[in-house]
Each structure stands twice: as structure tokens, then as C-alpha cells.
Amino acid sequence: MEIREIKEKLTITAVLQHYNLVPTATGSLKCPFHEAKPNSRKKTLQIYTDTNRYQCFHKDCKAGNGDVIDFIEHKESCSKHQAIEKAKEMLGYSPMPSGTQDAHSDKSEVNQSGETIKVPGTGFSIISAERIIYRTEEGLEITVLGGIRLEGLDRLRVTLKVKYEHLSIRHSLDLYNDDQQQKLIRKVAERLEVGTSKIGKALNELTDHLEAYRLQQIEEGKEDRSVTVALSEKERKEALMFLKAPDLMRRTNELLGESGIIGEQINRQILWLVYSSRKRPKPLHVICLGASGTGKTYLQEKVSRFVPEHEKFTFTASTENAFYYLEPYDLCGKVVLIEDMDGAQYLLYPLRELQTKQWISKLVPIKDNANSVTTRTRKIEVFGPICMSGTTTKERVYEDNANRCLLLHLDNGQEQQESIMAYQRKLSAGKVNSDQEQSAAQILLNIQRVLEKVKVINPYAESLKIPSKCFKPLRTHEHYLQFIETVTWYHQYQREEQVNKETGEIYIETTLEDIAVANSLLKDILLTKSDELPRAIREFFEQLKGWLQSNNQTSFYSKAMRTHFRLYPMKANRYIKTLEGYGYLKRMGGNKKSGYEYEVADWEDYSRLQSDVNVLDELLNGLKTPNV
């Protein structure tokens, strides 16, 4: 009987009745898993009959939350395996195979003096994952040291300690290899003076038990360990009230700030919406760029903590083929968080395929069994969709990766740095209200959980355009439309549901307000996509022009510029060469010894780019005031 069947058939109510526990009409009762204060009447254990789960809200309770098997495990103070057997017994099934019993149960025997003594019980016993014992009625005890490996069902390698009376031997073998097993039988018979038939029978029975145990552990491993407790009615109402109130994006941004995210107001809103899009058919993807120490990973971690644990997948580095050997749906509908893309170079190809095709596959040769020379080809597949988020210190991202993502450049300005340092000082001084931050974070997490899947239709899509100077316009245009749809989807509780008369499908429509929100958030990203200069060099160039204008200069020497901006010589030279190569600077004179003189060749290029991006607002205004 599989674990899934047990959980479906055995109700939490039946388990409570078995232990003579009676909840109140609201499903609460005193928790049996921890000691309450004397004369305490608090009922901290809540029963959820609709989901067949329980939750104890006491801070010191180790039981926490769980299902019927977890309840039995804590109540009986037993192992998971024993709890499953107990659950089967409650359903009317035989609790253990014939000849199997609990390791801690003993049997009674009468010795020659007529005294009753306790001896270790016989059967198959799971002491721990690292120690499994099998005892026969003849007094033979076999201990599996180090447990068994779950992968590779074509072999069963174990290290055994075989004991009889006061003698014992240790031996490693594959129980599926007949030659190795026969060698062990002869060795045990010779040294322990036990009949070969008894040893052979014991090994065969042990193998059967280990097979069943391994299959059970594999099945149990497939169960979702990250099941979260259902939202209480109060939490759900609070989240829905927040989503239904006006000015949703402004209030979301304020709540993100209250949760402890300092600055980065545009970027944190974009990340919030991108991570929310994991529930949509075509999720968005994002890469955070910035120099070391600018807070890329910090921002990603802060915003991603509002995504439920079972809906995200985090790693820092990986081998090339690791993703192909995940379970087929391990990544489906999840936010895949890469702490540092520089450490995951080998994974970027399968990630790109998951982003675009929403599935990856690979053909691998495998042997029919461990001793076979025959191989066959097996196709392994992993399915999306995924929402990918990564960080990098590189100024330019590989083109195929950049084209699939929204690129967020972190604010490294003086004001942002001062804000972060001020927060750090308050935190050190104990003046940060951590309870308020935690409360805001919990509300944001609850909001993510109440958002539902619903189709979005944009009736204004045919009238929308992106700036003409955007590089890779096809994918950029698609991202722009998807982002607008995500904004609409986030406002789902403020949009009237409509029904397609032909298909009966329910959908909501994009409003002009959604487009305005998307335009305000994406302007900087689209501006960067239109600029041929990397963001770091563009920021330097604009600062350089500002410095020259403030000093009424039209030219500068590289040494004076480097001193003013406190740049390393190599970085300063690289910036100047890049700007000179693109034609933004011209060398006017000087020499290698005293330094070269440069002047700005184009003062208005950035203004033209900004003007081109303003086409978004012009189109929006045209939609608001259509020609009559």
C-alpha cells in the first residue's frame, strides 16, 4: 500500500479518535506533543479536516505541522517507517510482513531454571537510516551498517555484520550477486559454525525486506516535503483586502520597504512582479547586474523570501548535466534562483531551453543491468515553465542569456549607499522594528499564495510599440507585452472576470492603468536595451559630461579625469577606449608621457535615446484620448 493511498484513506479525524482526542467545534484542542503550563487552557493544536493536516502554534512544540503519518510518528515517538505501519494497522491492514516486528519489542523465553527472561525480538527492524537489523528465530543477527543506497535498483550493495552468539564477522557485498552471496554463506558457516541453509534463508529474507524498504523510501521521497499550512481565514481575508484596495502597486512598494528592503524602489517592484509571473503560462525572467558589493544577491534574496519555499529552487553552482537528472516536474512552475551566474556557466544552455521551450531532454546510454554488456538508449526529460532569476558582476551578459531576460542594473549611487549604511546603523543600535518587518513579510507571502491562475487578454496590444532603437526588438517587444499582462494579472481581484462565449474560458482584460504602471517600471530597462554602451560606461560618460559642464570645459586630460573620479588606471583606460571606439570621445592632443587630451564628440546622444523611449507615453496618451 503506497503512502499516497494511506494519506487519502486515513483521515485525521480517525487518527484522533484512535488516541481518544476530541477537538472542539472549531477544530482546536490541547496539543499532546508538548507540555503546557499548569492550569493552562490554551488549545494550540488546530485540526484541518479539509486538508487532513494539523498545526501546533506553540513556539516550543517540535511537532509543528504535518499529516496523519507525522501525527502518528510524534504521538508514538517512533520512526517514520513504524508510523506508516501503524497507519496501515488503523486502516485494517497487517502492520508488518510475517516475521517482522519492532526492534524495541522483546519476546519472552523460559530458561532451564524456569526463569522468564527477555531476549531481542526477531524480524526486520529499522533502528535508523544507517542501522538496520534482521534477527532470525535461530539466533542469527544480521546488521546492515551504513544503510542502503536508494538509487540503482539493479544492485543492492551493503555492509553486513553477521553475529551468532558471541562471534561475529563483517563483510561487504552486492546481495544481487549470487557469487558474492555464496562466498559470504561459506565464510559465515565456517567461522560461526552455522548451517549454510540457515544463512542462505536469512540472507534471502533480508534481501526481500531491504527491497521493500528501499521502494518505500523512494516512494516516500517523492512526497512533497514543503507542504505549507493552509492560510487561516483571517490571513486570507487580509491578503484579499490588500489586493482589492486601490493604488495596489504603490502600496505593494511601501510594504516591500516596510519588510526591510532599502531603496531600489523600481527594481524591487519589478522583481516582485517577475517572481509572481511563475504562475503564468509564460513566466518572465530577470538578471540583476552590478559590481561586487552593490547588493545584487541581497535584493534577490530579500524579494524571493516572499515566494513559498516549495515554489522556488535555489543553488549557487552546478555541474553541466545536473538539471537533466532532476525529477521531470521538479522545476515546473518554480522560481529558479541562481546566486551567481558566473558559477553556473555550464547550466546556462539547459536553462535557456527551459526559458524558451519550457522543457529539456537528453539521450543517455544505459546498461540493462550491472553485469550486462548490452546498452540501450533512454530519453530523460525535465519540464517547465520556470521563472529564472540570477545575479552577475559582469558589465555585459552573453547575448543569448540577455535576450531572454529583463536586465536590472542596481543603484550604486551615493544616496543608495547612505540609505543602506543608515539602516545598518539603526539595526546595530536596536532601533529597527523587527516585528513590523516580519509582519510586512508575512503579508507579502500570503499575497503570493492567494494569487490564482487566470488568463489575461490585452485589448490594446495592437496599438502598442517599443522604442525603435531597441536592440533585439522581437524578444524585447514580447517581454514588454508579457510584463503588461503580469501587471494585469497581479490586479486580478480588481478586474472584472469575463467569459469567452465560444469556449467558456474565463479571462480578465488589461486596462490603460496597467499599461501606465508597466511603462513607468520598464522605462529604464528599455532605455538600456536601446543603448549601445554598457550601463557602467554610460553612467560614467554622463557623469563625465556633468563634470565638464560644471567646470565650463569642453575637453579634459585622462589623468585629471581619473583623479577626479578615483578610478583605477586600467578601468579609466578601458572606459576611454570604449567611448573613443564608439565615437563619443575624440583625442585632441597630448602624448603618452604627459597624458592625452580628449573632448566629447556628442553631448546629446542620451537625450535622443530618452526621447525615443518617451514613445511609450505618447502611445498611451493617444489611447486615452482617441480620435473621434
KENUKOL-27910 format. One line per 10 residues: number of its first residue (from 1); their letters; for each residue x, y, z of C-alpha. Coordinates in steps of 0.2 Angstrom, whole numbers. Layout:
NUM	a	X,Y,Z | ...
! end
This chain:
1	meireikekl	0,0,0 | 8,17,-5 | 10,32,6 | -2,42,-5 | -16,29,-3 | -13,29,16 | -15,48,17 | -30,48,6 | -39,34,16 | -34,38,33
11	titavlqhyn	-42,54,40 | -35,65,53 | -52,63,62 | -50,44,63 | -32,46,70 | -38,57,84 | -52,45,88 | -39,31,89 | -30,41,103 | -46,47,111
21	lvptatgslk	-43,65,107 | -58,76,104 | -56,93,96 | -69,107,98 | -81,113,86 | -68,124,78 | -56,110,77 | -44,115,91 | -38,105,106 | -24,104,118
31	cpfheakpns	-8,99,110 | -2,81,116 | 15,84,109 | 22,97,122 | 20,101,140 | 8,115,144 | 9,127,159 | 0,121,174 | -19,126,173 | -17,132,155
41	rkktlqiytd	-32,131,145 | -24,136,128 | -29,125,114 | -14,127,102 | -17,112,91 | -28,116,76 | -35,102,65 | -39,105,47 | -51,91,41 | -52,98,24
51	tnryqcfhkd	-33,96,20 | -31,81,33 | -17,90,42 | -13,98,59 | -4,113,65 | 3,117,83 | 5,136,86 | 16,134,101 | 33,140,99 | 41,126,109
61	ckagngdvid	31,112,100 | 43,100,90 | 28,93,81 | 25,109,71 | 13,104,57 | 10,89,47 | -1,75,40 | -8,59,48 | 8,50,47 | 18,64,55
71	fiehkescsk	4,64,69 | 7,46,72 | 26,47,72 | 26,61,85 | 12,53,96 | 20,35,96 | 38,43,97 | 43,31,83 | 52,31,66 | 43,36,50
81	hqaiekakem	43,18,44 | 35,12,60 | 22,26,59 | 17,20,41 | 15,3,48 | 4,9,62 | -7,19,49 | -9,3,39 | -15,-5,55 | -28,8,58
91	lgyspmpsgt	-34,5,41 | -36,-13,44 | -20,-19,35 | -7,-31,43 | 5,-19,51 | 21,-28,46 | 26,-43,35 | 26,-60,43 | 41,-62,55 | 44,-43,56
101	qdahsdksev	42,-33,72 | 48,-18,81 | 66,-18,86 | 62,-12,103 | 49,-26,106 | 56,-42,115 | 50,-59,117 | 49,-70,132 | 58,-86,135 | 60,-98,149
111	nqsgetikvp	77,-104,153 | 82,-121,161 | 80,-114,179 | 62,-109,175 | 65,-91,175 | 57,-79,162 | 70,-69,153 | 69,-55,139 | 79,-58,123 | 79,-47,107
121	gtgfsiisae	64,-49,96 | 65,-57,79 | 62,-49,62 | 66,-34,52 | 69,-18,62 | 74,-1,56 | 84,7,70 | 89,22,59 | 93,25,41 | 111,20,45
131	riiyrteegl	107,4,55 | 95,-9,50 | 94,-26,60 | 87,-43,55 | 86,-57,68 | 81,-75,65 | 72,-87,77 | 88,-97,76 | 98,-83,85 | 107,-76,69
141	eitvlggirl	108,-57,69 | 112,-48,53 | 115,-29,55 | 116,-18,39 | 129,-5,43 | 128,12,34 | 110,9,27 | 107,6,9 | 108,17,-7 | 91,21,-14
151	egldrlrvtl	97,24,-32 | 102,10,-44 | 88,-3,-42 | 99,-16,-52 | 110,-18,-37 | 109,-19,-18 | 127,-16,-11 | 128,-17,8 | 140,-19,23 | 134,-33,34
161	kvkyehlsir	139,-38,52 | 133,-56,55 | 133,-61,73 | 129,-78,81 | 130,-80,100 | 147,-71,104 | 155,-72,87 | 153,-60,73 | 161,-56,56 | 159,-41,44
171	hsldlynddq	158,-41,25 | 153,-30,10 | 144,-37,-5 | 130,-35,-18 | 116,-45,-12 | 110,-47,-30 | 127,-55,-35 | 125,-74,-32 | 144,-77,-32 | 147,-64,-18
181	qqklirkvae	132,-71,-8 | 138,-89,-9 | 155,-83,-4 | 148,-75,12 | 137,-90,16 | 153,-101,16 | 163,-89,26 | 149,-87,39 | 146,-106,40 | 165,-109,43
191	rlevgtskig	168,-96,56 | 152,-95,65 | 148,-114,64 | 131,-111,57 | 122,-122,44 | 123,-115,26 | 104,-117,23 | 100,-106,38 | 112,-92,32 | 105,-93,14
201	kalneltdhl	87,-92,20 | 91,-77,32 | 100,-68,18 | 86,-71,6 | 73,-65,18 | 84,-50,22 | 85,-46,4 | 66,-46,2 | 64,-34,17 | 78,-22,10
211	eayrlqqiee	69,-22,-7 | 53,-17,1 | 61,-4,12 | 70,4,-2 | 55,5,-13 | 45,13,1 | 59,25,5 | 59,30,-14 | 40,32,-14 | 41,42,2
221	gkedrsvtva	55,53,-5 | 43,58,-20 | 31,66,-7 | 31,85,-7 | 41,89,10 | 37,108,8 | 18,107,10 | 14,123,19 | 0,126,31 | -16,132,24
231	lsekerkeal	-19,151,26 | -31,155,41 | -47,164,36 | -40,180,44 | -24,179,34 | -34,176,18 | -46,190,21 | -31,202,25 | -22,197,9 | -38,199,-2
241	mflkapdlmr	-42,215,6 | -25,222,1 | -26,216,-17 | -43,223,-19 | -39,241,-12 | -35,255,-24 | -17,260,-29 | -10,242,-27 | 7,245,-34 | 11,260,-23
251	rtnellgesg	5,251,-8 | 15,235,-13 | 31,245,-15 | 28,253,3 | 25,236,10 | 41,230,2 | 50,244,10 | 42,240,27 | 49,222,26 | 67,228,26
261	iigeqinrqi	71,231,8 | 81,248,7 | 80,258,-8 | 79,250,-26 | 61,255,-27 | 59,252,-46 | 70,236,-46 | 61,228,-31 | 44,231,-39 | 50,223,-55
271	lwlvyssrkr	57,208,-46 | 41,206,-36 | 31,205,-52 | 43,194,-61 | 43,181,-47 | 24,182,-46 | 24,178,-65 | 29,160,-61 | 11,155,-60 | 8,162,-78
281	pkplhviclg	9,151,-94 | 25,161,-99 | 34,167,-84 | 46,182,-85 | 65,181,-82 | 77,193,-74 | 96,196,-72 | 102,208,-58 | 119,216,-64 | 130,226,-53
291	asgtgktylq	148,227,-46 | 153,217,-32 | 146,223,-15 | 131,233,-23 | 118,221,-16 | 113,210,-30 | 111,194,-21 | 104,203,-6 | 90,211,-16 | 86,194,-24
301	ekvsrfvpeh	86,185,-8 | 75,198,1 | 62,198,-13 | 62,179,-16 | 58,176,3 | 40,180,-1 | 39,166,-13 | 33,150,-4 | 48,138,-1 | 40,124,-12
311	ekftftaste	39,136,-27 | 57,140,-28 | 73,131,-32 | 90,139,-26 | 108,134,-30 | 125,143,-31 | 134,131,-43 | 131,115,-53 | 139,103,-65 | 134,103,-83
321	nafyylepyd	121,89,-83 | 114,91,-66 | 97,98,-72 | 94,84,-84 | 93,71,-69 | 80,80,-59 | 63,73,-57 | 53,78,-73 | 42,91,-64 | 54,96,-50
331	lcgkvvlied	56,114,-58 | 38,116,-65 | 31,132,-60 | 45,137,-49 | 57,152,-47 | 74,146,-51 | 87,157,-41 | 105,157,-46 | 116,165,-33 | 130,169,-45
341	mdgaqyllyp	128,166,-64 | 147,166,-65 | 147,149,-56 | 134,141,-66 | 141,144,-84 | 138,125,-88 | 120,126,-84 | 115,141,-94 | 111,131,-110 | 98,120,-102
351	lrelqtkqwi	92,135,-93 | 89,144,-109 | 80,130,-116 | 69,129,-101 | 65,148,-103 | 61,146,-121 | 54,129,-125 | 49,125,-107 | 57,108,-107 | 74,100,-109
361	sklvpikdna	78,82,-114 | 94,71,-116 | 98,54,-123 | 109,44,-112 | 115,26,-115 | 112,14,-100 | 116,-4,-97 | 102,-17,-94 | 110,-22,-78 | 126,-21,-68
371	nsvttrtrki	134,-36,-77 | 126,-34,-94 | 137,-29,-109 | 121,-23,-118 | 116,-5,-118 | 101,4,-123 | 96,22,-126 | 85,31,-113 | 77,48,-115 | 76,59,-99
381	evfgpicmsg	66,75,-99 | 63,89,-87 | 48,101,-89 | 45,119,-85 | 39,133,-86 | 51,141,-75 | 55,159,-69 | 73,161,-69 | 82,174,-59 | 101,177,-57
391	tttkervyed	115,189,-52 | 131,193,-61 | 145,206,-59 | 149,207,-77 | 145,223,-86 | 139,214,-102 | 129,197,-102 | 131,184,-115 | 118,189,-129 | 108,173,-128
401	nanrclllhl	105,175,-110 | 102,194,-110 | 89,192,-124 | 78,181,-113 | 78,192,-98 | 74,208,-91 | 91,216,-86 | 91,226,-69 | 105,237,-65 | 107,240,-47
411	dngqeqqesi	109,258,-40 | 126,261,-34 | 124,279,-31 | 129,289,-16 | 111,291,-10 | 108,272,-10 | 124,268,-1 | 120,281,13 | 102,274,15 | 109,256,17
421	mayqrklsag	123,262,29 | 110,272,39 | 99,256,40 | 114,246,46 | 117,258,60 | 99,258,66 | 100,239,65 | 116,239,76 | 108,251,88 | 92,240,90
431	kvnsdqeqsa	81,254,83 | 74,243,69 | 56,236,72 | 59,218,68 | 41,213,72 | 35,226,60 | 47,219,46 | 41,202,50 | 23,206,49 | 25,215,32
441	aqillniqrv	35,200,25 | 21,188,31 | 8,199,22 | 18,198,6 | 20,180,7 | 1,177,10 | -2,189,-5 | 8,177,-16 | -2,162,-10 | -19,169,-14
451	lekvkvinpy	-15,174,-32 | -24,162,-44 | -20,157,-62 | -31,167,-74 | -30,171,-92 | -26,189,-97 | -31,197,-113 | -24,214,-118 | -36,223,-130 | -24,237,-133
461	aeslkipskc	-9,226,-138 | -11,230,-157 | -8,249,-153 | 7,247,-143 | 26,248,-148 | 43,248,-141 | 56,261,-144 | 63,260,-162 | 81,259,-157 | 79,244,-145
471	fkplrthehy	92,230,-149 | 84,213,-152 | 66,221,-154 | 57,204,-156 | 61,197,-139 | 61,214,-131 | 43,218,-138 | 37,201,-131 | 44,205,-114 | 35,221,-114
481	lqfietvtwy	18,214,-118 | 21,199,-105 | 26,212,-92 | 9,222,-95 | 0,206,-94 | 8,202,-77 | 3,219,-70 | -15,215,-75 | -14,198,-68 | -7,205,-51
491	hqyqreeqvn	-23,216,-51 | -34,201,-54 | -45,205,-39 | -48,222,-46 | -53,216,-64 | -70,210,-69 | -70,192,-75 | -76,189,-92 | -81,174,-101 | -77,169,-119
501	ketgeiyiet	-94,164,-127 | -87,152,-139 | -75,142,-127 | -82,147,-110 | -65,152,-104 | -64,165,-90 | -52,179,-93 | -48,197,-87 | -43,212,-98 | -29,224,-97
511	tlediavans	-33,242,-93 | -24,258,-98 | -19,260,-79 | -9,243,-81 | 0,249,-96 | 5,265,-87 | 12,255,-72 | 22,244,-84 | 29,259,-94 | 34,268,-78
521	llkdilltks	43,252,-72 | 51,247,-88 | 57,264,-95 | 75,262,-88 | 76,244,-94 | 70,249,-112 | 82,263,-112 | 97,252,-108 | 91,240,-121 | 92,254,-134
531	delprairef	109,260,-128 | 124,253,-137 | 135,257,-122 | 136,245,-107 | 127,253,-92 | 143,256,-82 | 151,265,-96 | 135,275,-99 | 134,281,-81 | 152,286,-82
541	feqlkgwlqs	150,295,-98 | 135,305,-91 | 145,309,-75 | 160,315,-86 | 149,327,-96 | 141,334,-80 | 159,337,-73 | 165,346,-89 | 149,357,-89 | 150,361,-71
551	nnqtsfyska	168,367,-74 | 164,375,-91 | 176,364,-100 | 174,355,-117 | 190,344,-115 | 200,335,-102 | 216,326,-99 | 214,307,-94 | 225,310,-78 | 214,324,-71
561	mrthfrlypm	198,314,-75 | 205,298,-67 | 210,308,-51 | 193,316,-50 | 183,300,-52 | 195,290,-42 | 196,276,-55 | 209,263,-57 | 221,266,-72 | 216,251,-81
571	kanryiktle	197,254,-79 | 199,273,-84 | 209,267,-99 | 196,254,-104 | 181,267,-102 | 190,280,-113 | 195,267,-126 | 177,261,-127 | 170,278,-128 | 183,283,-141
581	gygylkrmgg	179,267,-151 | 161,271,-152 | 164,289,-157 | 158,298,-141 | 176,305,-137 | 189,312,-148 | 208,313,-145 | 213,331,-146 | 231,331,-142 | 244,326,-129
591	nkksgyeyev	256,312,-128 | 259,295,-119 | 271,303,-107 | 261,318,-101 | 244,311,-105 | 231,313,-119 | 218,326,-121 | 200,321,-126 | 184,331,-130 | 166,325,-130
601	adwedysrlq	160,322,-148 | 142,320,-144 | 133,329,-130 | 115,325,-134 | 115,306,-138 | 107,301,-122 | 94,314,-123 | 89,307,-140 | 88,290,-133 | 77,296,-119
611	sdvnvldell	66,305,-131 | 64,289,-141 | 58,279,-125 | 45,293,-122 | 35,285,-137 | 28,273,-124 | 19,288,-115 | 14,296,-132 | 5,280,-137 | -3,278,-120
621	nglktpnv	-9,296,-121 | -16,293,-138 | -26,278,-132 | -33,288,-118 | -39,302,-130 | -44,293,-146 | -48,302,-161 | -67,305,-163
! end
